Amino acid sequence: MLVRIAVADPLPVFRHGVVEILRDAGFEPETPDDLFGWVRDEQTTVVVLTLKSEADWRTLEGLRRTASDLVLIALLEEMSVRDSVRALRAGAACVMARDATPAAFRERFRAVVRGESVVPVDVLRELTAPATDPAVPDEPSPAERHWLRGLAQGATVGRLAAEAGYSERMMFRLLRDLYTRMGARDRTDALIMAQHRGWL
């Protein structure tokens, strides 16, 4: 079966590695600069997309809206139930660790091409669990907890951004998204809530 594949990752060496793994498995992947333009092509089938930043998550959601029949494979920097569920709900057909072995990557990729998906049991349980009380916010990730602890200890947003490798503007956005997800009005409210819930 002929499958058209795009690989998107910010690191050229990693992108090249994924391309070579797929070539070894008998596929011919591409690395288009304009992913949305590539997806609009009628022959599009599979996109392998690394999710490292909120912009990557927005790309995932945008790709799903662009082509409903597109098969999306999400590569996560850190595998967690929360992020796996988020990726699957955003439209990914498969979620893998970005540092998966070539053999594991090929196995899951072949499953997706066959129309199957491998989902860890804990992720499946979370996906099928009854809806939780929306008044109880999602717990912040370990990185987000680190940011909250830093803010509580007086760190500036600029310092947090430098430590995390983001621009200050992006860090402001990430923190604003975190506060919103927590149900907090602002930084002070978020820190009070984080202290109360034992996240600091």
SULKACOR-V344973 format. One record per residue. N is the residue number from 1. RES is the residue in one letter. SS is DSSP state (h for helix, s for strand, l for the rest). NEAR is the number of other C-alpha atoms within 8 Angstrom. D_CENTER is the distance of its C-alpha to the mean C-alpha in Angstrom with 1 decimal. Layout:
n->N res->RES ss->SS near->NEAR d_center->D_CENTER
n->N res->RES ss->SS near->NEAR d_center->D_CENTER
//
This chain:
n->1 res->M ss->l near->2 d_center->28.3
n->2 res->L ss->l near->3 d_center->27.1
n->3 res->V ss->l near->8 d_center->23.3
n->4 res->R ss->l near->11 d_center->21.9
n->5 res->I ss->s near->13 d_center->18.6
n->6 res->A ss->s near->12 d_center->16.5
n->7 res->V ss->s near->14 d_center->14.5
n->8 res->A ss->s near->12 d_center->12.4
n->9 res->D ss->l near->9 d_center->11.6
n->10 res->P ss->l near->6 d_center->13.1
n->11 res->L ss->l near->6 d_center->15.4
n->12 res->P ss->h near->7 d_center->18.3
n->13 res->V ss->h near->6 d_center->19.4
n->14 res->F ss->h near->8 d_center->16.1
n->15 res->R ss->h near->13 d_center->16.0
n->16 res->H ss->h near->8 d_center->19.7
n->17 res->G ss->h near->8 d_center->19.2
n->18 res->V ss->h near->9 d_center->16.9
n->19 res->V ss->h near->12 d_center->19.5
n->20 res->E ss->h near->8 d_center->22.3
n->21 res->I ss->h near->11 d_center->20.9
n->22 res->L ss->h near->12 d_center->20.7
n->23 res->R ss->h near->10 d_center->24.2
n->24 res->D ss->h near->7 d_center->25.6
n->25 res->A ss->l near->7 d_center->24.5
n->26 res->G ss->l near->6 d_center->26.5
n->27 res->F ss->l near->9 d_center->23.9
n->28 res->E ss->l near->9 d_center->24.1
n->29 res->P ss->s near->11 d_center->20.7
n->30 res->E ss->s near->9 d_center->20.5
n->31 res->T ss->l near->8 d_center->18.6
n->32 res->P ss->l near->9 d_center->19.4
n->33 res->D ss->l near->4 d_center->19.3
n->34 res->D ss->l near->6 d_center->19.1
n->35 res->L ss->h near->9 d_center->16.3
n->36 res->F ss->h near->8 d_center->17.3
n->37 res->G ss->h near->7 d_center->20.9
n->38 res->W ss->h near->9 d_center->20.3
n->39 res->V ss->h near->12 d_center->18.6
n->40 res->R ss->l near->9 d_center->21.7
n->41 res->D ss->l near->7 d_center->23.9
n->42 res->E ss->l near->5 d_center->25.3
n->43 res->Q ss->l near->5 d_center->24.7
n->44 res->T ss->l near->11 d_center->20.9
n->45 res->T ss->l near->10 d_center->19.5
n->46 res->V ss->s near->12 d_center->16.3
n->47 res->V ss->s near->12 d_center->13.4
n->48 res->V ss->s near->12 d_center->11.3
n->49 res->L ss->s near->13 d_center->8.3
n->50 res->T ss->s near->13 d_center->6.6
n->51 res->L ss->s near->11 d_center->3.4
n->52 res->K ss->l near->8 d_center->5.9
n->53 res->S ss->l near->6 d_center->7.2
n->54 res->E ss->h near->8 d_center->7.8
n->55 res->A ss->h near->6 d_center->9.4
n->56 res->D ss->h near->11 d_center->6.7
n->57 res->W ss->h near->11 d_center->5.4
n->58 res->R ss->h near->8 d_center->9.2
n->59 res->T ss->h near->8 d_center->9.7
n->60 res->L ss->h near->13 d_center->8.0
n->61 res->E ss->h near->10 d_center->10.3
n->62 res->G ss->h near->8 d_center->13.0
n->63 res->L ss->h near->11 d_center->13.1
n->64 res->R ss->h near->12 d_center->13.6
n->65 res->R ss->h near->7 d_center->16.3
n->66 res->T ss->h near->9 d_center->17.8
n->67 res->A ss->l near->9 d_center->18.6
n->68 res->S ss->l near->6 d_center->18.6
n->69 res->D ss->l near->5 d_center->19.6
n->70 res->L ss->l near->12 d_center->16.8
n->71 res->V ss->s near->10 d_center->15.1
n->72 res->L ss->s near->14 d_center->11.4
n->73 res->I ss->s near->13 d_center->10.1
n->74 res->A ss->s near->14 d_center->6.4
n->75 res->L ss->s near->12 d_center->6.7
n->76 res->L ss->s near->14 d_center->5.4
n->77 res->E ss->l near->10 d_center->7.7
n->78 res->E ss->l near->6 d_center->9.0
n->79 res->M ss->l near->9 d_center->9.3
n->80 res->S ss->l near->6 d_center->10.1
n->81 res->V ss->h near->9 d_center->11.5
n->82 res->R ss->h near->7 d_center->10.0
n->83 res->D ss->h near->9 d_center->6.3
n->84 res->S ss->h near->12 d_center->7.6
n->85 res->V ss->h near->11 d_center->9.7
n->86 res->R ss->h near->8 d_center->7.6
n->87 res->A ss->h near->12 d_center->5.8
n->88 res->L ss->h near->11 d_center->9.5
n->89 res->R ss->h near->7 d_center->11.0
n->90 res->A ss->l near->9 d_center->9.3
n->91 res->G ss->l near->10 d_center->10.9
n->92 res->A ss->s near->13 d_center->9.4
n->93 res->A ss->s near->11 d_center->12.6
n->94 res->C ss->s near->13 d_center->11.3
n->95 res->V ss->s near->13 d_center->8.7
n->96 res->M ss->s near->11 d_center->9.9
n->97 res->A ss->s near->10 d_center->10.1
n->98 res->R ss->l near->9 d_center->10.2
n->99 res->D ss->l near->5 d_center->13.7
n->100 res->A ss->l near->8 d_center->14.9
n->101 res->T ss->l near->6 d_center->18.5
n->102 res->P ss->h near->7 d_center->19.6
n->103 res->A ss->h near->6 d_center->21.5
n->104 res->A ss->h near->8 d_center->18.7
n->105 res->F ss->h near->11 d_center->16.5
n->106 res->R ss->h near->11 d_center->19.6
n->107 res->E ss->h near->8 d_center->20.4
n->108 res->R ss->h near->11 d_center->17.1
n->109 res->F ss->h near->8 d_center->17.2
n->110 res->R ss->h near->8 d_center->20.8
n->111 res->A ss->h near->11 d_center->20.2
n->112 res->V ss->h near->12 d_center->17.8
n->113 res->V ss->h near->8 d_center->20.6
n->114 res->R ss->l near->6 d_center->23.1
n->115 res->G ss->l near->6 d_center->21.3
n->116 res->E ss->l near->7 d_center->20.1
n->117 res->S ss->l near->9 d_center->16.9
n->118 res->V ss->l near->7 d_center->16.7
n->119 res->V ss->l near->8 d_center->15.2
n->120 res->P ss->l near->6 d_center->16.0
n->121 res->V ss->h near->6 d_center->18.8
n->122 res->D ss->h near->7 d_center->17.4
n->123 res->V ss->h near->12 d_center->14.3
n->124 res->L ss->h near->9 d_center->16.9
n->125 res->R ss->h near->8 d_center->19.1
n->126 res->E ss->h near->9 d_center->16.6
n->127 res->L ss->h near->7 d_center->16.0
n->128 res->T ss->h near->6 d_center->19.8
n->129 res->A ss->l near->6 d_center->20.9
n->130 res->P ss->l near->4 d_center->23.0
n->131 res->A ss->l near->4 d_center->21.5
n->132 res->T ss->l near->5 d_center->21.8
n->133 res->D ss->l near->5 d_center->23.8
n->134 res->P ss->l near->5 d_center->21.9
n->135 res->A ss->l near->5 d_center->24.1
n->136 res->V ss->l near->6 d_center->22.3
n->137 res->P ss->l near->8 d_center->19.1
n->138 res->D ss->l near->6 d_center->15.9
n->139 res->E ss->l near->5 d_center->16.3
n->140 res->P ss->l near->9 d_center->14.6
n->141 res->S ss->l near->6 d_center->12.5
n->142 res->P ss->h near->6 d_center->14.8
n->143 res->A ss->h near->7 d_center->14.0
n->144 res->E ss->h near->9 d_center->14.6
n->145 res->R ss->h near->11 d_center->17.8
n->146 res->H ss->h near->9 d_center->18.9
n->147 res->W ss->h near->9 d_center->18.7
n->148 res->L ss->h near->11 d_center->20.7
n->149 res->R ss->h near->9 d_center->23.2
n->150 res->G ss->h near->11 d_center->23.6
n->151 res->L ss->h near->11 d_center->24.4
n->152 res->A ss->h near->9 d_center->26.8
n->153 res->Q ss->l near->6 d_center->28.5
n->154 res->G ss->l near->6 d_center->29.1
n->155 res->A ss->l near->9 d_center->26.5
n->156 res->T ss->l near->8 d_center->26.0
n->157 res->V ss->h near->10 d_center->22.8
n->158 res->G ss->h near->9 d_center->23.8
n->159 res->R ss->h near->8 d_center->24.0
n->160 res->L ss->h near->12 d_center->20.6
n->161 res->A ss->h near->13 d_center->19.1
n->162 res->A ss->h near->10 d_center->21.2
n->163 res->E ss->h near->7 d_center->20.2
n->164 res->A ss->h near->6 d_center->16.4
n->165 res->G ss->l near->6 d_center->16.9
n->166 res->Y ss->l near->9 d_center->16.2
n->167 res->S ss->l near->9 d_center->18.9
n->168 res->E ss->h near->10 d_center->20.7
n->169 res->R ss->h near->6 d_center->19.9
n->170 res->M ss->h near->9 d_center->16.1
n->171 res->M ss->h near->13 d_center->16.8
n->172 res->F ss->h near->9 d_center->18.9
n->173 res->R ss->h near->8 d_center->16.3
n->174 res->L ss->h near->9 d_center->13.8
n->175 res->L ss->h near->8 d_center->16.8
n->176 res->R ss->h near->9 d_center->18.0
n->177 res->D ss->h near->8 d_center->14.8
n->178 res->L ss->h near->10 d_center->15.1
n->179 res->Y ss->h near->13 d_center->18.8
n->180 res->T ss->h near->9 d_center->18.4
n->181 res->R ss->h near->9 d_center->16.1
n->182 res->M ss->h near->10 d_center->18.8
n->183 res->G ss->l near->9 d_center->21.5
n->184 res->A ss->l near->11 d_center->23.1
n->185 res->R ss->l near->8 d_center->25.3
n->186 res->D ss->l near->8 d_center->24.9
n->187 res->R ss->h near->8 d_center->24.4
n->188 res->T ss->h near->6 d_center->27.6
n->189 res->D ss->h near->9 d_center->26.7
n->190 res->A ss->h near->13 d_center->23.3
n->191 res->L ss->h near->11 d_center->25.1
n->192 res->I ss->h near->8 d_center->27.8
n->193 res->M ss->h near->9 d_center->25.4
n->194 res->A ss->h near->11 d_center->23.4
n->195 res->Q ss->h near->9 d_center->26.9
n->196 res->H ss->h near->7 d_center->28.1
n->197 res->R ss->l near->6 d_center->25.2
n->198 res->G ss->l near->6 d_center->25.4
n->199 res->W ss->l near->8 d_center->22.1
n->200 res->L ss->l near->9 d_center->24.0
//
